[in-house]
């Protein structure tokens, strides 16, 4: 039997990149998918791709920092598929500056998307998981920056550290409802978000783009390789399909050895 047969997954930022890879992998394993993305057209296109592959999916438009939109999109998923069993809180952005050049507006925007978005989607999905009495799995997309710091990323590092605290709290509160909460901490994955950072960091640091990749992004890995979206999707599948509360409140680094714990 497929590992997620009969489950429903609500995945934010799922129209592309890591989120879409997880959606595709979960669909292969039998889950029905709610593609929640700021771009409704892209969400619908991703859902159509999953349906062509033989699973059920819908696209919903959501700005994860808008309380009403989050609640409405979760309700749309419940209406379509009857329940929410898995939340992947994946939506995120990146802005890079030295801390003295960060505007307060940029700081607040980045923290809002990563932390407020995680809170709002968690609250909406947990309410359904409790009401259904079926439990569930909450998975946050952290980063190696949930464990370590890098220059130019003060709000991002702060937000990603914060997700670990949120997951630990949800794990403790959710245990009596059979709700697990965990964090995936990837290294650099060559998504559009990371591609955008390469010239930005090159300009700020005064080095070449090749040096950004080799001497900044991949310097601490064991093999000089990027983490892949497929690598991350496999860890998400592990967390989502784990059969008990034995694996909860944890963070797993997927980074080719950058940060070992």
C-alpha positions in Angstrom: 0.0 0.0 0.0 1.1 3.5 -0.7 2.5 5.2 2.4 0.1 8.1 2.4 -3.0 6.4 1.0 -6.2 8.2 2.1 -4.3 11.2 3.5 -4.8 14.9 2.6 -1.8 17.2 2.5 -2.0 21.0 2.6 1.3 22.4 1.2 2.1 26.1 1.1 4.4 27.5 -1.6 3.7 24.3 -3.6 3.4 25.7 -7.1 7.2 25.4 -7.6 10.5 24.3 -6.1 10.6 22.2 -2.9 6.9 22.6 -2.3 6.0 21.1 -5.7 8.5 18.3 -5.4 6.9 17.3 -2.0 3.4 17.6 -3.5 4.4 15.2 -6.4 6.1 12.7 -4.1 3.1 12.7 -1.7 0.7 12.2 -4.6 2.8 9.2 -5.8 2.3 7.8 -2.3 -1.5 8.1 -2.4 -2.1 11.5 -0.8 -4.6 14.1 -2.1 -3.0 17.5 -2.4 -4.0 21.1 -1.7 -1.5 23.3 -3.6 -1.6 26.5 -1.6 0.3 29.4 -3.2 0.2 33.1 -3.6 -0.1 32.6 -7.4 -3.4 31.0 -8.1 -2.7 30.4 -11.8 0.6 28.6 -10.8 -1.2 26.6 -8.1 -3.9 25.5 -10.5 -1.2 24.4 -13.0 0.7 22.4 -10.4 -2.6 20.8 -9.3 -3.3 19.9 -13.0 0.1 18.3 -13.3 -0.6 16.1 -10.2 -4.1 15.1 -11.6 -2.5 14.1 -14.9 -0.2 11.8 -12.9 -3.2 10.1 -11.4 -3.8 11.7 -8.0 -6.3 14.3 -6.8 -5.3 17.9 -6.3 -6.7 21.4 -6.1 -5.0 24.8 -6.2 -5.9 27.5 -3.7 -4.8 31.1 -3.6 -3.4 32.1 -0.2 -1.2 34.9 1.2 0.1 33.1 4.3 0.2 36.3 6.4 -3.5 37.0 5.7 -5.5 35.3 8.5 -8.8 35.2 6.5 -7.2 33.8 3.4 -5.4 31.1 5.3 -8.6 30.0 7.1 -10.6 30.1 3.8 -8.0 28.1 1.9 -7.9 25.4 4.6 -11.7 25.2 4.5 -11.6 24.9 0.7 -9.3 21.9 1.1 -11.6 20.4 3.7 -14.6 20.9 1.5 -12.8 19.3 -1.5 -11.3 16.3 0.3 -13.0 16.0 3.7 -10.0 16.5 6.0 -6.4 17.8 6.5 -4.0 15.2 7.7 -0.6 16.8 6.8 0.6 20.4 6.8 3.8 21.3 5.0 4.6 25.0 6.0 7.0 25.7 3.1 6.2 29.2 1.8 9.2 31.6 2.2 11.3 34.4 0.7 14.8 35.6 1.0 16.3 39.1 1.3 20.0 39.6 1.8 21.7 42.7 3.3 24.2 43.5 6.0 22.1 44.1 9.1 22.8 47.9 9.1 21.2 48.1 5.6 18.0 46.1 6.4 14.9 48.2 6.5 12.4 47.5 9.3 9.8 46.8 6.6 12.0 44.1 5.1 12.7 42.6 8.5 9.0 42.5 9.3 8.1 41.1 5.9 10.5 38.2 6.1 9.6 37.2 9.6 5.9 37.5 8.8 6.0 35.1 5.9 8.1 32.5 7.7 6.8 32.8 11.3 3.3 34.3 11.1 2.5 32.2 8.1 3.6 29.1 9.9 1.5 30.0 12.9 -1.6 30.8 10.9 -1.5 27.7 8.8 -0.7 25.5 11.9 -3.6 26.9 13.8 -6.1 26.4 11.0 -4.9 22.8 10.3 -4.6 21.8 13.9 -8.1 22.9 14.6 -9.3 20.4 11.9 -6.9 17.7 13.1 -8.3 17.9 16.6 -11.9 18.0 15.4 -11.4 15.0 13.1 -9.9 12.9 16.0 -7.5 11.4 13.4 -4.4 13.3 14.4 -1.9 14.6 11.9 1.6 15.7 10.9 2.8 19.3 10.9 6.1 19.8 9.0 7.9 23.1 8.9 10.5 23.9 6.2 13.4 25.2 8.2 17.0 25.4 7.0 20.5 24.8 8.0 20.0 28.4 9.2 17.7 26.9 11.8 20.9 25.7 13.4 23.6 28.0 12.1 24.1 31.6 11.0 25.4 33.2 7.8 26.2 36.8 7.1 23.6 39.0 5.3 20.6 37.0 6.6 19.7 38.3 10.0 15.9 38.0 9.6 16.0 34.7 7.7 18.2 33.1 10.4 16.0 34.5 13.1 12.9 33.2 11.5 14.3 29.7 10.8 15.5 29.3 14.3 12.0 30.3 15.5 10.4 27.5 13.6 12.2 25.0 15.8 10.7 26.6 18.9 7.2 26.5 17.3 7.5 22.9 16.3 8.6 21.8 19.8 5.6 23.6 21.3 3.1 22.1 18.8 4.6 18.7 19.4 4.0 19.0 23.1 0.5 20.5 22.8 -0.5 18.2 19.9 0.7 14.9 21.5 -2.6 14.1 23.2 -4.4 14.6 19.9 -1.9 12.4 18.0 -0.5 15.4 16.2 3.2 15.4 15.5 5.4 18.4 14.5 8.9 18.3 13.0 11.2 20.6 11.0 13.2 19.8 7.9 16.5 21.8 7.7 17.9 21.7 4.1 21.2 23.1 3.0 21.3 25.1 -0.2 18.8 23.8 -2.8 19.2 25.3 -6.2 15.7 26.7 -6.5 14.8 30.1 -8.0 15.1 31.5 -4.4 18.7 30.4 -4.2 19.5 31.4 -7.8 18.4 34.9 -7.0 20.8 35.1 -4.0 23.9 34.2 -6.0 24.4 37.6 -7.9 23.1 39.5 -4.8 25.7 37.9 -2.6 28.4 38.3 -5.2 27.7 42.0 -5.4 27.5 42.5 -1.6 30.6 40.4 -0.8 32.6 41.6 -3.8 33.4 38.1 -5.1 32.4 36.2 -8.2 29.2 34.2 -8.6 31.3 31.0 -8.8 33.0 31.9 -5.5 29.5 32.5 -3.9 28.6 28.9 -4.8 31.9 27.3 -4.0 33.2 29.3 -1.1 29.9 30.5 0.6 27.0 28.2 -0.2 28.8 24.8 -0.5 32.0 25.4 1.5 30.9 23.5 4.5 29.5 20.4 2.7 31.4 17.2 2.5 31.2 16.9 -1.3 30.5 20.4 -2.7 27.0 19.4 -3.8 23.7 21.1 -3.6 20.9 19.4 -1.7 18.1 18.5 -4.1 14.4 19.0 -4.0 14.1 15.2 -4.1 16.3 14.8 -1.0 14.0 17.2 0.9 10.8 15.4 -0.4 12.1 12.1 1.0 12.5 13.5 4.4 9.1 15.1 4.3 7.7 11.7 3.4 9.5 10.1 6.4 7.9 12.7 8.8 4.5 12.5 7.2 4.2 8.7 7.2 5.9 7.9 10.5 3.4 5.8 12.5 3.8 7.1 16.0 4.6 10.0 18.3 8.1 8.6 18.7 9.3 11.1 16.0 8.0 14.5 17.1 9.5 17.8 18.1 12.6 17.0 16.0 14.6 18.8 13.3 16.5 16.9 10.7 19.3 18.5 8.7 19.6 17.5 5.0 22.7 19.3 3.8 25.5 17.1 2.5 27.1 17.4 5.9 26.9 21.2 6.3 26.2 21.3 10.0 26.4 17.9 11.8 24.7 17.3 15.1 
